[in-house]
Every structure is written in C-alpha cells, then in structure tokens.
C-alpha cells in the first residue's frame, strides 16, 4: 500500500509539473461590427498578437474568438463567455460595463467622431445652415447614426424634425451627396467612406466631440492588479518594434487607459 501511495504521489507531482493542472486558456472576443469583412481565420491572424500581449501580462494563453453577430456579442457578455472583449461599435463594451459587470481596460486611438460632410461645391458653411436641408445618414438603429444624432442635438439640431434619408452603408451617404439626392451627410471618422470623402476633396463641415473607440473590457473576475498588468502591457506596445507591429496589424495607433469615465457616460449621451 505504501508503494502504491508513493507511486501515486510521484504521478501527481509529474502531472502538476507537466502542466496538466494549468489554468484554462482565456478568451478574447473580437467584433469589428458591420464594417468588418474578415472571416474567422483572418480575425485570429489579425488579433492573436494582441491576445499574446494580454496573455504575457497575465502568464496565461489568450485565444481569439471572432464574434460576427451582435446578438452573440451581447449574449456572450451576458453569460460571461468572454474573459476579454474588444468591440466596435463602442456601445457594446459600454453595456458590458453598465449591465454585465465587465471592467474597463482601455480604448484605441484615434478616437471616434461623427463627421458632418457636404460636397466641395456646397454653399453650406456652418451647422446653422443645415436646418431644413436634406440629410442622409447611416441606418437609424446604427451606433453611428445615434452618435451623430446626439452630436447634432447638442448643437441645436433635432434630427427628428429634419428631412432625413437613412441608408444601410456609409458608402451610400457619399453616393447620395455626389448625386445631389441630399445636401448634407454624416460619416464615422474611422470609416473608409470618410477617408475617401476627404481624399476626393470634399468638405467636413463639422467634427463632433470624440468618444472612446474600439474599447477593450475584461470580465469582472479579474482583479485590480490583473487589469493594471494588462493596461501596462498595452501602453508598452508602442515602445518597441514588435509592439508597434501588433498595433499596426490591429489597425490602431495606440491604446489609451484614461477613457473609462467617457465610456461609462457614453450610453447616457446616446440616449440609451
């Protein structure tokens, strides 16, 4: 019996030393919203470097999980499926903080803005000129539409009282303006349509207040020390070539760990 007990002890020690009892891998849920056109393998390739950086700070492996549907994103936060979650639009991580007990980690730069745009030959010069004009905006239920409506509200323009055409794709906003179907449009600053608009020589009449972009949040089970370790690692990414390569692959300039209050206030500003 003693021999058997001793053998069992040696086996247990070997299993522990071999990592059989290692902590399970963490998950990083990623959603690029409706603008993302990548498949699961491409998303893993794009974000695994970031997941590795997070894992390095915690001494544990982090696996990327692509979340294509918004319902799956919401359900995943509600059920605590994701250890970490990085998503756009930003109202989803904001709800993770408010409704599902997640913790703030960081957001990405540059931040998001609503661009109020007009054609280069437009006579419109200021926001005060927009009342009574024909608007074209992203679909009404979209984050950016609500974002732009909140900004215009703060600037004294009630979109509900204006003549507005809502379109599914931001590229359609430019189409409506180019073809004189609308006088003024709104675009997300980080969209390809917004970049192309300025590249084509058209005007941005107004840029909104900036709001946190592509926030990263953590499950509530993580301690203050663990969150701080991840934040430290994210801030360090811009200090060497390998970290800069991670940022470039993800498509952000850097991370910002000082936007928690604005992210928590975002839903109220949006009227949610």
N, C-alpha and C positions, 0 to 999 in steps of 0.2 A: 504493500500500500504506500509505504514511504517513497519507494522507487517511482510509483505511478504519479504521486503528488509532485515529486520533484520534476518529473518529465513534463507534467502539465504546466508547472511554473516556468520552466525553460521555454516551452512552446508559447505561452502567453507573453513572455518578455520578448521573444523573437517577433511575434506579431506586432507588438507595440512599437518595437524598434523599426520594423519594416514599414510602418505607416498604415497598417491595417485599420487602426483606430483613429486615423486622421480625421479632422473636421471635414464635413461635406463641402463641396465647392459652392461659392457664392454665384449669384446670377446678376447680370447687368441687363435689364430690359431696355431696349432702344426703340424709339419710334421717331421717324422722320416726318410724320404727318402725311398729308395728301400729296406733298411736293416730292416725297421720296420715291424714286423709281427703281430701287435696288431689290434684288432677291435676297433670300436668307444668307446664302454663301457670301455674297458681296458685302452685306452688312457685317457679318462676322469678320471678314477681312478688314473692313474699314475701322471697326471699333475694338478689335482684340488688343491692339497696342494700348489703348486707354484702359481696357479691362485689366491688362497685365500691370499697368502702373498702379491701379487701385489695389490689385491683389498684392503687389510688392509692399505696399504700405501696411497691409494687414497680415502679411505672412500666410496668405491663403490664395488658392486659384480662383479666378473670377471668369465665368463663361458668359458670352454674349448671347442674348435671346432676342431675336427680331420680333417686334410686335407690329403687325401690319394694320390691324383693325383697332379703331378707337374703343370699341366695346371691350375687346380683350385687354387693352391698356387699363381701362377703368376697373374691370373685374380683377385684373392682376394686382392692382394696388389694394383694392377692397379685401381681397383674400390673402394679401401678404405674400404673393408669389415671388415678387422681385425683391432681392436684397438691396439692389440699387436700380434706379430708373432714371434714364436721361431721355427727355422727350420734348418735341415741339408738336403742336403749339404749347405755349407755356402755361395755359390754364390747366392742363392736366397735372403737371407737377405741383401747381398751386393747390389743386384739390387734394393731391396726395398729402400735403402739409395740413390743410384745413380739416379734411374729412377722414383721412385714413391713418393718421398718426405717424406719417413719414417725417424724416428730419431733413432739414436743408443742408446741402453740402456746398454747392457752387452754381454759377451760371456762366455762360460763354460770352465772349466778346468777339466782334462788336455786338452791341445790344440791338433789340428790335425797335423799329419805328414804323409809323404809318406815314407814307409819303402821299401827299395830295398833289396830283400831277395834272398838267394841262399841256396841250401841243405847243410847240415853239412859236407858232403864229397866233396863239390865243390872245385876245385883248384883256383877259382876266389877269389882274395884277396882285390881288390880295384876297384873303379869306372873306372880307366884307363884300366882295364882288360875287360870291358864289350863290347867295340866296336867290332862289327862283331859277337856277340853271339846271341843266340835265346832268345828273350824276350817274356814273357806272362804278359799281363796287363788287368785290368778291361776294359769293353767295351769302345770304343773310345770316345763316346759322354759323358761319365760319368764324374762327377766332379773329382773323384779321379784319373782318367786317365789323365785329363788335368792338375791336380795338379802335378802328377808325371812327366809328360812331361815337365812342366815348371821348376821343380827342376833339371831334367836331362839336360835340355837346359842350365841352369845356371852353371852346372858342365861340360859343353862342349860336351854333347852327344845329337845329333839331332835324336830324335826317328824316325822321318820321313825317315831317311836314314838306319834305322836298320830293322832287320827281327823280326817283332812283330806279335804275335797272340793275338787277343783281345777276351776276354771271358766275359760272362754275369755276373757270380757270382764270388766273391772274393775267395770262396772256390775252384773254378776251377783252380785258379792260383796255389794253393798248389798241386792240383791233377796233373797238367802238370809238375811241378817240381819234384814231387815224382816219376813220371813215366818216367822221362828223356825226355819228349817231349819239354822241354825248359831248358835253362841254368840259367836264372835269371828272377825274377818276381817282381811285385810291389804290395803293400798292404796298405790299410789305417791303420794307427796306432791304431785307435779305433775300428777296426773290430774284430769280433770273430776269423776270419781266422788268423789275425796277432798274436793274443794272443796264439792261438793253435800252430802256427808255432814255436814260441819261446819255448812253453811248450814241444814240441816234440824234442827240442834240436837242431833245425836248426838255421842258422845264419842270422842276419840282417847286411848286408854289409854296408848299409848307411842309415842314418836318415836325412830327409830333414829339411829345415827351418820350424819352427812351424807357423801355421796360426790359426786365430780365429775359434773356434769350437762351433757349435750349438748356433749361435748368437740370441739374443732377441732384437727386434726392436719395436718401438712404432709409431703410426700414428702421422703425422705432427701436428695435432691439439693440442697435449699435450704440455704444457708449460715447460720451463726450470725447474721450481720449481717442477712440477709433475714428470718429468723424474728423477730429483735428488732424490725425495722421493722414487721412485721405486728402484733406484740404492742403496740407503741407506738400504732399506729393504732387497734386495738381498744379500748385503755384510754381513748383520747381521745374515743370515741364519745359518752360520757355528758357531755361538757363543753359541747356546743352543741346547738341545737335540731335541726339536721339529723341529727346523730349520734343524738340521743335518738329521733328518728323511725325511724331504722334499727333501733334496739334494740326499739322498740315493735312494729314490723312483724314482726320475727323472733319476738317473744314472750318476751324475756329482759330482766332488769333491767340487767345489765351483764356484762362479761367479767372473768374472773379469770385471771391468768397465773401464779399461785402454787400450782397444784394438781397439778403433774407427778408428784411422789412418790406421792401418793394414787392417781392414775390408774394409775401403774405397779404399785402394790400391789393394785389392785382385783381382778384375776383370782385372785390367791392367796387373798384374803379370801373370794371366792366359791367357792373350791374347784376352780378350773379350771386 
